[in-house]
């Protein structure tokens, strides 16, 4: 099982932040989007916010492949619609790769390794 930590910013406007949080409230995310996440081998996902910075924590199983997930997302109309909606309020980090929205954060410390 793998853990992935990803970061992203929101538009720095109270209304944008409120919309993003409402869109992610329990039961608000379209079922087809949730199914696409689970079908990709993502076994747990949490998103945290401080100010405009978002942190996503994903736990994945052996089925997860980021490239395959991205291709499946591009072919799924429900996910495309969801991502189009998210693009209204999300902003990649300034140092993100040109083709990236979420930026993966590599682990630099582990208590278990100390």
C-alpha positions as CSV (number, residue, x, y, z in Angstrom):
1,X,0.0,0.0,0.0
2,X,1.3,3.4,-0.9
3,X,0.8,6.9,0.6
4,X,0.8,10.0,-1.6
5,X,0.8,13.5,-0.3
6,X,-0.2,16.2,-2.8
7,X,-0.6,19.9,-2.6
8,X,-2.6,22.6,-4.4
9,X,-3.8,26.1,-3.8
10,X,-7.2,27.6,-4.0
11,X,-8.1,31.0,-5.4
12,X,-7.6,33.5,-2.6
13,X,-11.3,34.5,-2.3
14,X,-13.6,33.6,0.5
15,X,-16.4,32.7,-1.9
16,X,-14.1,30.3,-3.9
17,X,-13.0,28.6,-0.7
18,X,-16.6,28.2,0.5
19,X,-17.7,26.7,-2.8
20,X,-14.8,24.3,-2.8
21,X,-15.6,23.1,0.7
22,X,-19.3,22.8,-0.2
23,X,-18.5,20.8,-3.3
24,X,-16.5,18.4,-1.0
25,X,-19.0,18.1,1.8
26,X,-20.1,14.5,2.7
27,X,-22.4,13.2,-0.1
28,X,-21.8,16.2,-2.4
29,X,-19.1,14.6,-4.7
30,X,-20.8,12.9,-7.6
31,X,-21.0,9.1,-7.2
32,X,-19.3,8.6,-10.6
33,X,-16.3,10.6,-9.4
34,X,-16.1,8.6,-6.1
35,X,-16.3,5.4,-8.1
36,X,-13.4,6.5,-10.4
37,X,-11.3,7.1,-7.4
38,X,-12.0,3.8,-5.8
39,X,-11.7,1.9,-9.1
40,X,-8.2,3.2,-9.5
41,X,-6.9,1.6,-6.4
42,X,-7.2,4.6,-4.1
43,X,-8.4,3.1,-0.8
44,X,-8.5,6.3,1.3
45,X,-8.3,10.0,0.5
46,X,-8.5,13.0,2.8
47,X,-8.1,16.7,1.9
48,X,-7.0,19.2,4.5
49,X,-7.0,23.0,4.1
50,X,-5.1,25.9,5.8
51,X,-5.7,29.3,4.3
52,X,-5.7,28.7,0.5
53,X,-3.3,25.6,0.7
54,X,-4.8,22.2,0.2
55,X,-3.1,18.9,1.3
56,X,-4.4,15.6,-0.1
57,X,-3.4,12.4,1.6
58,X,-4.1,9.3,-0.5
59,X,-3.6,5.6,0.4
60,X,-3.4,3.3,-2.6
61,X,-3.2,-0.4,-3.2
62,X,-1.3,-2.4,-5.8
63,X,-3.8,-1.5,-8.6
64,X,-3.0,2.2,-8.4
65,X,-1.1,3.7,-11.4
66,X,-1.1,7.5,-11.7
67,X,-0.7,7.5,-15.5
68,X,-3.5,5.0,-16.0
69,X,-5.7,7.0,-13.6
70,X,-5.1,10.2,-15.5
71,X,-6.0,8.5,-18.8
72,X,-9.2,7.0,-17.3
73,X,-10.1,10.4,-15.9
74,X,-9.8,12.0,-19.4
75,X,-12.1,9.4,-20.8
76,X,-14.8,9.7,-18.0
77,X,-17.3,12.5,-18.7
78,X,-18.3,12.8,-15.0
79,X,-14.7,13.3,-14.0
80,X,-14.0,15.8,-16.8
81,X,-17.1,17.8,-15.6
82,X,-15.9,17.6,-12.0
83,X,-12.4,18.7,-12.9
84,X,-13.7,21.6,-15.0
85,X,-15.7,22.7,-12.0
86,X,-12.7,22.4,-9.7
87,X,-10.5,24.4,-12.1
88,X,-12.7,27.4,-11.3
89,X,-11.2,27.6,-7.8
90,X,-8.0,25.6,-7.9
91,X,-4.5,26.9,-8.7
92,X,-1.4,24.8,-9.1
93,X,1.5,25.7,-6.9
94,X,3.9,28.2,-8.5
95,X,6.6,25.5,-8.9
96,X,4.3,22.8,-10.3
97,X,5.2,21.1,-13.5
98,X,3.5,22.7,-16.5
99,X,1.1,19.8,-17.0
100,X,0.3,19.2,-13.3
101,X,-2.4,20.5,-11.0
102,X,-1.7,18.7,-7.8
103,X,2.0,18.6,-6.8
104,X,3.3,15.5,-5.0
105,X,5.3,16.2,-1.9
106,X,8.1,13.7,-1.2
107,X,8.7,12.5,2.3
108,X,11.8,14.0,3.9
109,X,11.4,12.7,7.4
110,X,10.1,9.5,9.0
111,X,10.1,8.9,12.7
112,X,10.3,5.2,12.1
113,X,13.6,5.7,10.4
114,X,15.2,7.5,13.3
